[in-house]
Amino acid sequence: MTRGRVVSLLLVAHVALNFAVVLGLGFYSPASLLCAVLACAALLFVAGGPAASGSDATPSARVMACWLMALALGGFMNRPLLFGDGGGLARLVLGWNQILFVGGAALLVASFRSVLAGVGWGRIVFGILAAATALRLLVPLASPEPPIDVFSMREQGAAALLAGRNPYETQIRDPIPGGAEQYGYSVGNYAYMPATLLPDALARVLAGDVRVASVLAELLACLCLVQVARRRLPGLWRSPAALLTAAPLLYSKGPYVTEMSWTEPLLLGALAAWWALAALGRERGAAVTFGLFLAFKQYLVFYAVAFFGEALGRGRPLRVAVPAAVVLATVLPFLVWDLESFLAYPVRWMLTENLPFREDALSLAGLWFRTTGAAPPGFLAMAAGAVTAAFLLGRWWRRGPVLDGREDVVLVGTAATLVAFLVGPQAFANYYYFLTNALVLVIVGAGIAVARPVPADS
């Protein structure tokens, strides 16, 4: 399989996962589930296939035009915010997506007329980053207190830490009346991993809202993409493929993700930082950053497995020691502070009470329930993810990486995690948002490794 075909298939998966959220805001619908399954099929086809070959991997202007128009079209669908009034912001988001759609259409027309020479794609990318970041930063003003447990947990957990209290011993106010009856669980104490507390506390002190940390993490992910692209292939800035470096901030339902205060943008920023440091040859910094990435969320186990598999494949299993030590370092202070409260919430509560089957989950489990009236057992998610990871790592060890090692870590981790989500009892917009944007690291990495600027009509 050529690199160009790999990039094309991954772009299809990226758009399909994007629309899995767009069509139903991340809740179950047949169309959304179909998009997620198609994306999974494309991803598994790439990850389980032969090593990519060839040297022409830069997407053409026409491909990039269609990609940009698809993301902009997704931005038109549904309201930009779920809880906030957002009248003024809604008009700004609508206008922004109109600009992106018209820009994509203009690019498509220009690609047929070969009039793209001299376009400053670098300036366009930085303009997109500035405008999209500004729109994200307006979300807390339009929706200052969304009634969702994630926002309450992040805000109150950061406030407790800043006040010198143990967040894991702090009762979190549940903003959802009847949440236990509606969703199968109710909010107790702070339950996220300790690594989320530092950026949240800083954002609360400096900006008054933890969601600012999420916006800056998305910007960090884009800047990591930019840095690697500029260092490894300056010629990319003469190609519209440079737009890929802005992909996290072009995500169709970006304002919605910001409003809901999900922690996934923090994961994305950390993963992108690791990828960039590894791509630039800074192995020690990369190892530390990968440990921080793993420390952000409990469900990142398959990324850890992929990283360990890559280390074993290179005959360097001790490479996992640094990330493991970083994860331990983020957890240890809270284990010492109060062992029982830590075990009670980020471990037992998050892995048991917080994971009941939900009928509105965007997964095959939701389809199974609607077909049979029975909920499938929850262990199938981890089993399916583990089988997928084992198969893909076995293929890697037998035939070598599909791409270049670090991209394969993201590829295998994303594929196995997507399979687990698709089979699992819960899967919503935040999960698919993260996987969609993790794919961008693979797409850009696959393209810039050997890419060169291509003519507009190629």
C-alpha positions as CSV (number, residue, x, y, z in Angstrom):
1,M,0.0,0.0,0.0
2,T,1.4,3.4,-0.9
3,R,1.7,6.3,1.6
4,G,-0.6,8.3,-0.6
5,R,-3.3,5.6,-0.2
6,V,-2.7,5.4,3.5
7,V,-3.2,9.2,3.9
8,S,-6.3,9.1,1.8
9,L,-7.9,6.3,3.8
10,L,-7.0,8.0,7.1
11,L,-8.6,11.3,5.8
12,V,-11.8,9.3,5.1
13,A,-11.7,7.9,8.6
14,H,-11.1,11.4,10.0
15,V,-14.1,12.9,8.2
16,A,-16.3,9.9,9.1
17,L,-15.4,10.1,12.8
18,N,-16.1,13.9,12.6
19,F,-19.5,13.3,11.2
20,A,-20.2,10.5,13.8
21,V,-20.4,13.3,16.3
22,V,-21.9,16.0,14.0
23,L,-25.0,13.9,13.1
24,G,-26.2,13.3,16.6
25,L,-23.9,15.3,18.9
26,G,-22.2,12.0,19.9
27,F,-25.3,10.2,20.9
28,Y,-26.7,7.1,19.3
29,S,-28.2,7.3,15.9
30,P,-28.0,4.8,13.0
31,A,-26.2,7.3,10.7
32,S,-23.7,8.3,13.4
33,L,-23.0,4.6,14.2
34,L,-22.5,3.9,10.5
35,C,-19.9,6.7,10.2
36,A,-18.0,5.4,13.2
37,V,-18.0,1.8,11.8
38,L,-16.8,3.0,8.4
39,A,-14.0,5.0,10.1
40,C,-13.0,1.9,12.1
41,A,-13.0,-0.3,9.0
42,A,-10.7,2.2,7.2
43,L,-8.4,2.5,10.2
44,L,-8.1,-1.3,10.7
45,F,-7.4,-1.8,7.0
46,V,-4.5,0.6,7.3
47,A,-3.2,-0.6,10.6
48,G,-3.4,-4.3,9.6
49,G,-1.9,-3.8,6.2
50,P,1.6,-3.9,4.7
51,A,4.2,-1.3,5.3
52,A,3.5,1.9,3.4
53,S,5.6,2.5,0.3
54,G,6.2,5.3,-2.1
55,S,7.2,8.9,-1.8
56,D,4.2,10.9,-2.9
57,A,1.9,11.3,0.1
58,T,0.9,14.9,0.2
59,P,-2.9,15.3,-0.4
60,S,-3.7,17.3,-3.5
61,A,-5.4,20.7,-3.5
62,R,-8.7,19.0,-4.5
63,V,-8.6,16.5,-1.7
64,M,-7.8,19.3,0.8
65,A,-10.6,21.4,-0.6
66,C,-13.2,18.6,-0.1
67,W,-11.8,17.9,3.4
68,L,-12.1,21.6,4.4
69,M,-15.6,21.9,3.0
70,A,-16.7,18.7,4.8
71,L,-15.5,20.1,8.2
72,A,-17.2,23.4,7.5
73,L,-20.4,21.7,6.5
74,G,-20.4,19.8,9.8
75,G,-20.1,23.1,11.6
76,F,-23.4,24.2,10.1
77,M,-25.3,21.2,11.5
78,N,-26.9,21.5,14.9
79,R,-26.5,24.5,17.2
80,P,-22.9,25.3,18.2
81,L,-23.6,25.1,22.0
82,L,-25.9,22.8,23.9
83,F,-26.6,24.8,27.0
84,G,-25.5,28.4,26.4
85,D,-27.7,30.9,24.6
86,G,-24.8,31.8,22.4
87,G,-26.8,34.1,20.2
88,G,-23.8,36.3,19.2
89,L,-21.4,33.4,19.4
90,A,-23.7,31.3,17.2
91,R,-23.7,34.0,14.5
92,L,-19.9,34.2,14.7
93,V,-19.5,30.4,14.4
94,L,-21.9,30.4,11.5
95,G,-20.0,33.1,9.8
96,W,-16.7,31.3,10.5
97,N,-18.0,28.1,8.9
98,Q,-19.3,30.0,5.9
99,I,-15.8,31.5,5.4
100,L,-14.2,28.0,5.7
101,F,-16.7,26.5,3.2
102,V,-16.3,29.4,0.7
103,G,-12.5,29.1,1.1
104,G,-12.7,25.4,0.4
105,A,-14.9,25.9,-2.6
106,A,-12.5,28.6,-3.9
107,L,-9.6,26.2,-3.4
108,L,-11.5,23.5,-5.3
109,V,-12.2,25.8,-8.3
110,A,-8.6,27.1,-8.3
111,S,-7.2,23.5,-8.3
112,F,-8.8,23.0,-11.7
113,R,-7.3,26.2,-13.0
114,S,-3.8,25.8,-11.6
115,V,-3.7,29.3,-10.0
116,L,-2.4,28.3,-6.6
117,A,1.2,29.4,-7.1
118,G,2.3,32.0,-4.6
119,V,-0.4,31.4,-2.0
120,G,0.9,31.9,1.5
121,W,-0.5,28.8,3.2
122,G,1.5,29.5,6.3
123,R,-0.2,32.8,6.8
124,I,-3.6,31.2,6.2
125,V,-2.9,28.5,8.8
126,F,-1.9,31.0,11.5
127,G,-4.9,33.1,10.6
128,I,-7.1,30.0,11.2
129,L,-5.4,29.2,14.5
130,A,-5.9,32.8,15.7
131,A,-9.5,33.0,14.7
132,A,-10.5,29.5,15.9
133,T,-8.8,30.0,19.2
134,A,-10.6,33.3,19.7
135,L,-14.0,31.6,19.0
136,R,-13.2,28.9,21.5
137,L,-12.2,31.4,24.2
138,L,-15.6,33.1,23.8
139,V,-17.5,29.9,24.7
140,P,-17.1,30.3,28.5
141,L,-18.7,33.8,28.1
142,A,-21.7,32.4,26.2
143,S,-22.1,29.4,28.4
144,P,-20.6,30.3,31.8
145,E,-21.9,27.4,33.9
146,P,-23.1,24.4,31.8
147,P,-25.2,22.0,33.8
148,I,-22.9,19.0,33.2
149,D,-21.1,16.9,35.7
150,V,-17.7,17.2,33.9
151,F,-17.7,21.0,34.3
152,S,-18.6,20.8,38.0
153,M,-16.0,18.2,38.7
154,R,-13.2,20.1,36.9
155,E,-14.1,23.5,38.4
156,Q,-14.7,22.3,41.9
157,G,-11.7,19.9,41.9
158,A,-9.4,22.7,40.9
159,A,-10.9,25.0,43.5
160,A,-10.4,22.4,46.2
161,L,-6.7,22.0,45.3
162,L,-6.2,25.8,45.2
163,A,-7.8,26.0,48.7
164,G,-5.4,23.3,50.0
165,R,-8.0,20.6,50.2
166,N,-7.7,17.1,48.8
167,P,-10.0,17.0,45.7
168,Y,-10.6,13.3,46.2
169,E,-12.1,14.0,49.6
170,T,-14.2,16.9,48.3
171,Q,-17.9,16.3,47.5
172,I,-18.7,17.6,44.0
173,R,-22.1,19.3,43.5
174,D,-24.1,17.3,41.0
175,P,-25.6,19.8,38.5
176,I,-28.0,17.2,37.0
177,P,-31.2,16.6,39.0
178,G,-32.0,13.0,39.0
179,G,-28.7,12.1,37.4
180,A,-28.6,8.7,39.0
181,E,-32.0,7.7,37.6
182,Q,-31.2,9.3,34.1
183,Y,-27.6,8.1,33.6
184,G,-27.2,5.3,36.0
185,Y,-24.7,7.1,38.3
186,S,-24.5,10.3,40.4
187,V,-21.5,12.5,41.0
188,G,-19.5,11.8,44.2
189,N,-16.1,13.2,44.9
190,Y,-13.5,14.3,42.3
191,A,-12.8,11.3,40.1
192,Y,-10.4,12.4,37.3
193,M,-6.7,11.6,37.3
194,P,-4.4,14.0,39.2
195,A,-2.7,15.2,36.0
196,T,-5.8,17.1,35.0
197,L,-5.7,19.2,38.2
198,L,-2.6,21.2,37.4
199,P,-3.7,22.7,34.1
200,D,-7.2,23.2,35.5
201,A,-5.9,25.0,38.6
202,L,-3.7,27.2,36.5
203,A,-6.6,28.1,34.1
204,R,-8.9,28.8,37.0
205,V,-6.3,31.2,38.6
206,L,-5.3,33.0,35.3
207,A,-8.6,33.0,33.4
208,G,-11.3,32.1,35.9
209,D,-12.5,29.0,33.9
210,V,-10.9,25.6,33.5
211,R,-12.0,25.3,29.9
212,V,-9.4,27.8,28.9
213,A,-6.9,25.0,29.6
214,S,-8.7,22.9,27.1
215,V,-8.6,25.6,24.4
216,L,-4.9,26.2,24.9
217,A,-4.3,22.4,24.7
218,E,-5.9,22.3,21.3
219,L,-3.8,25.3,20.2
220,L,-0.7,23.4,21.5
221,A,-1.6,20.4,19.4
222,C,-1.8,22.6,16.3
223,L,1.5,24.3,17.1
224,C,3.1,20.9,17.5
225,L,1.9,19.9,14.1
226,V,3.1,23.2,12.7
227,Q,6.6,22.8,14.3
228,V,7.2,19.4,13.0
229,A,5.9,20.3,9.5
230,R,8.1,23.4,9.3
231,R,11.2,21.7,10.6
232,R,11.0,18.5,8.5
233,L,9.4,19.8,5.3
234,P,9.5,23.6,4.7
235,G,8.0,23.0,1.3
236,L,4.7,22.0,2.8
237,W,3.9,25.7,3.3
238,R,3.7,26.0,-0.5
239,S,0.9,23.3,-0.5
240,P,-2.7,23.5,0.7
241,A,-1.9,20.3,2.7
242,A,-0.5,22.7,5.3
243,L,-4.2,23.1,6.4
244,L,-3.9,19.8,8.1
245,T,-1.8,21.4,10.8
246,A,-4.8,23.4,11.9
247,A,-7.1,20.3,12.0
248,P,-7.8,20.2,15.8
249,L,-9.1,23.7,15.7
250,L,-11.1,23.0,12.5
251,Y,-13.0,20.2,14.2
252,S,-16.7,20.7,13.3
253,K,-18.1,20.7,16.8
254,G,-15.2,22.4,18.5
255,P,-17.3,25.0,20.4
256,Y,-19.5,22.2,21.7
257,V,-16.5,20.3,23.0
258,T,-15.2,23.4,24.7
259,E,-18.6,24.1,26.3
260,M,-19.0,20.6,27.7
261,S,-15.6,20.9,29.5
262,W,-14.5,17.4,28.5
263,T,-10.8,16.6,29.4
264,E,-10.0,15.1,26.0
265,P,-8.4,18.3,24.6
266,L,-5.8,18.0,27.4
267,L,-5.1,14.4,26.2
268,L,-4.7,15.6,22.7
269,G,-2.3,18.4,23.6
270,A,-0.1,15.9,25.6
271,L,-0.2,13.3,22.8
272,A,0.7,15.9,20.2
273,A,3.6,17.2,22.3
274,W,5.0,13.7,22.7
275,W,4.7,13.1,18.9
276,A,6.4,16.3,18.1
277,L,9.3,15.8,20.5
278,A,9.8,12.2,19.2
279,A,9.7,13.4,15.6
280,L,12.3,16.1,16.4
281,G,14.6,13.5,18.0
282,R,14.2,14.7,21.6
283,E,13.7,11.2,23.1
284,R,14.0,12.1,26.8
285,G,11.5,14.9,26.7
286,A,9.2,12.6,24.6
287,A,9.3,9.8,27.1
288,V,8.4,12.2,29.9
289,T,5.6,13.7,27.9
290,F,4.1,10.3,27.0
291,G,4.0,9.6,30.7
292,L,2.0,12.8,31.2
293,F,-0.3,11.8,28.4
294,L,-1.0,8.4,30.0
295,A,-1.6,10.1,33.4
296,F,-4.5,12.2,32.1
297,K,-7.2,9.5,31.6
298,Q,-8.0,6.0,32.7
299,Y,-9.0,4.7,29.2
300,L,-5.6,5.2,27.6
301,V,-4.4,1.7,28.3
302,F,-4.2,0.7,24.6
303,Y,-1.9,3.6,23.9
304,A,0.3,2.3,26.7
305,V,0.2,-1.2,25.2
306,A,1.1,0.2,21.8
307,F,4.1,2.1,23.2
308,F,5.3,-0.9,25.1
309,G,4.9,-3.0,21.9
310,E,7.0,-0.6,20.0
311,A,9.7,-0.7,22.7
312,L,9.7,-4.5,22.6
313,G,9.9,-4.5,18.8
314,R,13.0,-2.4,19.0
315,G,14.5,-4.6,21.7
316,R,14.3,-1.7,24.3
317,P,11.7,-2.7,26.8
318,L,13.2,-0.4,29.4
319,R,12.0,2.6,27.4
320,V,8.7,2.2,29.3
321,A,10.4,3.0,32.6
322,V,10.3,6.7,32.2
323,P,6.6,7.1,31.2
324,A,5.7,4.7,34.0
325,A,7.7,6.7,36.5
326,V,6.0,9.9,35.4
327,V,2.5,8.4,35.8
328,L,3.5,7.2,39.3
329,A,4.9,10.7,40.1
330,T,1.6,12.3,39.3
331,V,-0.4,9.8,41.4
332,L,2.0,9.3,44.4
333,P,1.3,12.6,46.2
334,F,-2.4,11.8,46.4
335,L,-1.8,8.2,47.4
336,V,0.2,9.5,50.3
337,W,-2.4,12.3,51.0
338,D,-5.3,9.8,51.3
339,L,-5.0,6.4,49.9
340,E,-8.6,5.4,50.4
341,S,-10.2,8.4,48.8
342,F,-8.0,8.0,45.7
343,L,-8.9,4.3,45.4
344,A,-12.5,5.1,46.0
345,Y,-13.0,7.6,43.1
346,P,-10.6,7.6,40.2
347,V,-10.3,3.8,40.5
348,R,-13.4,2.1,41.9
349,W,-16.0,4.8,41.1
350,M,-14.7,5.6,37.6
351,L,-14.3,1.9,36.6
352,T,-17.5,0.6,38.1
353,E,-20.3,2.9,39.1
354,N,-19.4,5.4,36.3
355,L,-19.6,2.8,33.5
356,P,-23.2,1.4,33.4
357,F,-24.7,0.6,30.0
358,R,-26.4,3.6,28.5
359,E,-29.0,3.2,25.7
360,D,-27.9,6.5,24.1
361,A,-24.3,5.3,23.7
362,L,-22.9,5.7,20.2
363,S,-21.7,2.1,20.0
364,L,-22.7,-1.3,18.7
365,A,-23.9,-2.1,22.2
366,G,-26.6,0.5,21.7
367,L,-27.6,-1.2,18.5
368,W,-27.6,-4.6,20.1
369,F,-29.9,-3.3,22.9
370,R,-32.3,-1.9,20.3
371,T,-32.3,-5.1,18.4
372,T,-32.5,-7.7,21.3
373,G,-33.7,-5.6,24.3
374,A,-30.7,-6.8,26.3
375,A,-27.5,-5.0,27.2
376,P,-24.3,-6.8,26.3
377,P,-21.7,-7.5,29.0
378,G,-19.3,-4.6,29.7
379,F,-16.2,-6.7,29.6
380,L,-16.6,-7.2,25.8
381,A,-15.1,-3.6,25.3
382,M,-11.8,-4.4,26.9
383,A,-11.7,-7.8,25.4
384,A,-12.3,-6.5,21.9
385,G,-9.7,-3.7,22.4
386,A,-7.1,-6.2,23.7
387,V,-7.7,-8.6,20.8
388,T,-7.3,-5.8,18.3
389,A,-4.1,-4.5,20.0
390,A,-2.6,-8.0,20.1
391,F,-3.4,-8.6,16.4
392,L,-2.0,-5.3,15.3
393,L,1.2,-5.6,17.4
394,G,1.7,-9.2,16.2
395,R,1.5,-7.9,12.6
396,W,3.9,-5.1,13.5
397,W,6.5,-7.5,15.0
398,R,6.2,-9.9,12.0
399,R,6.3,-7.4,9.1
400,G,7.6,-4.1,10.6
401,P,5.7,-0.8,11.1
402,V,3.2,0.4,8.6
403,L,4.7,3.9,8.9
404,D,7.6,5.1,11.1
405,G,7.2,3.8,14.6
406,R,5.8,6.7,16.5
407,E,3.0,7.1,14.1
408,D,2.3,3.4,14.5
409,V,2.0,3.8,18.2
410,V,-0.8,6.4,17.6
411,L,-2.3,4.2,14.9
412,V,-2.4,1.0,16.9
413,G,-3.5,2.8,20.1
414,T,-6.3,4.7,18.2
415,A,-7.5,1.6,16.4
416,A,-7.7,-0.6,19.5
417,T,-9.4,2.2,21.5
418,L,-11.9,2.8,18.8
419,V,-12.8,-0.8,18.7
420,A,-13.2,-0.9,22.5
421,F,-15.5,2.2,22.3
422,L,-17.6,0.8,19.5
423,V,-18.2,-2.4,21.5
424,G,-18.4,-0.8,24.9
425,P,-21.4,0.3,27.1
426,Q,-20.6,4.0,26.8
427,A,-19.2,6.0,23.9
428,F,-19.9,9.7,23.3
429,A,-18.7,12.8,21.6
430,N,-15.7,13.4,23.8
431,Y,-14.3,9.9,23.0
432,Y,-14.7,10.3,19.2
433,Y,-13.4,13.9,19.3
434,F,-10.1,12.6,20.8
435,L,-9.7,9.7,18.4
436,T,-10.6,12.0,15.4
437,N,-7.8,14.4,16.2
438,A,-5.3,11.7,17.2
439,L,-5.6,10.5,13.6
440,V,-4.3,13.9,12.4
441,L,-0.9,13.1,13.9
442,V,-0.7,9.9,11.9
443,I,-1.9,11.7,8.7
444,V,0.6,14.5,9.0
445,G,3.4,12.2,10.1
446,A,2.7,9.8,7.1
447,G,2.7,12.7,4.7
448,I,5.6,14.8,5.8
449,A,8.0,11.9,6.2
450,V,8.7,11.8,2.5
451,A,6.3,14.3,1.0
452,R,7.0,17.1,-1.3
453,P,4.8,20.0,-2.6
454,V,2.6,18.8,-5.4
455,P,1.0,20.6,-8.3
456,A,-2.5,21.9,-7.7
457,D,-4.1,19.5,-10.2
458,S,-2.3,16.4,-9.1
